[in-house]
Amino acid sequence: MRAKSSISEIDAQIEKLREKRRSILAKANERFARAAAKAGLAELDIPDNELDAIFEEIAGRFRIGAKKPSGASA
């Protein structure tokens, strides 16, 4: 059976996971920035609150368990 981890080992694991999280977030940010630039969003003067609402709407379309429109054409 494995001995209990020391506090310093746990702290090292936590820091490693934090770095992995930062890396994953940075990659996701770059991905969405490329998509926005490719779509021409960077060139448009869209207020932040409207942009937030638009992205929330888009995210809702792809969330697991989200209800799909019942009509034939969406």
C-alpha positions as CSV (number, residue, x, y, z in Angstrom):
1,M,0.0,0.0,0.0
2,R,1.3,3.5,-0.8
3,A,2.4,5.7,2.0
4,K,0.5,8.9,2.6
5,S,1.6,11.8,0.5
6,S,3.4,14.6,2.2
7,I,2.1,18.1,2.1
8,S,4.9,19.3,-0.2
9,E,4.0,16.5,-2.6
10,I,0.4,17.5,-2.6
11,D,1.3,21.1,-3.1
12,A,3.5,20.1,-6.1
13,Q,0.6,18.2,-7.6
14,I,-1.7,21.1,-7.1
15,E,0.7,23.5,-8.8
16,K,1.1,21.0,-11.7
17,L,-2.6,20.9,-12.1
18,R,-2.9,24.7,-12.0
19,E,-0.3,25.0,-14.7
20,K,-2.1,22.4,-16.8
21,R,-5.4,24.3,-16.3
22,R,-3.7,27.6,-17.4
23,S,-2.3,25.8,-20.5
24,I,-5.7,24.4,-21.4
25,L,-7.4,27.8,-21.0
26,A,-4.8,29.5,-23.1
27,K,-5.3,27.0,-25.9
28,A,-9.0,27.5,-25.7
29,N,-8.6,31.3,-25.7
30,E,-6.4,31.1,-28.8
31,R,-8.9,28.8,-30.5
32,F,-11.8,31.2,-30.0
33,A,-9.7,34.3,-30.8
34,R,-8.8,32.6,-34.2
35,A,-12.4,31.8,-34.9
36,A,-13.5,35.3,-34.0
37,A,-10.8,36.9,-36.2
38,K,-11.6,34.5,-39.1
39,A,-15.3,35.5,-38.8
40,G,-14.4,39.2,-38.8
41,L,-15.7,39.9,-35.3
42,A,-12.5,41.8,-34.4
43,E,-13.3,44.4,-37.0
44,L,-16.9,45.0,-35.8
45,D,-17.8,47.5,-33.1
46,I,-19.9,45.3,-30.9
47,P,-20.5,46.3,-27.3
48,D,-19.2,43.8,-24.8
49,N,-22.6,43.1,-23.2
50,E,-24.0,42.2,-26.7
51,L,-21.0,40.1,-27.5
52,D,-21.5,38.2,-24.1
53,A,-25.1,37.6,-24.9
54,I,-24.3,36.3,-28.4
55,F,-21.7,33.9,-27.1
56,E,-24.0,32.7,-24.3
57,E,-26.7,32.0,-27.0
58,I,-24.1,30.1,-29.1
59,A,-22.9,28.1,-26.1
60,G,-26.5,27.2,-25.3
61,R,-26.8,25.5,-28.7
62,F,-23.9,23.2,-27.9
63,R,-24.4,22.4,-24.2
64,I,-25.1,18.8,-23.3
65,G,-28.7,18.3,-22.7
66,A,-29.8,21.6,-24.3
67,K,-33.2,21.5,-25.8
68,K,-33.3,21.6,-29.6
69,P,-35.7,23.7,-31.4
70,S,-38.9,21.8,-32.2
71,G,-39.5,23.3,-35.6
72,A,-38.1,21.7,-38.8
73,S,-36.1,24.8,-39.7
74,A,-33.9,26.4,-37.0
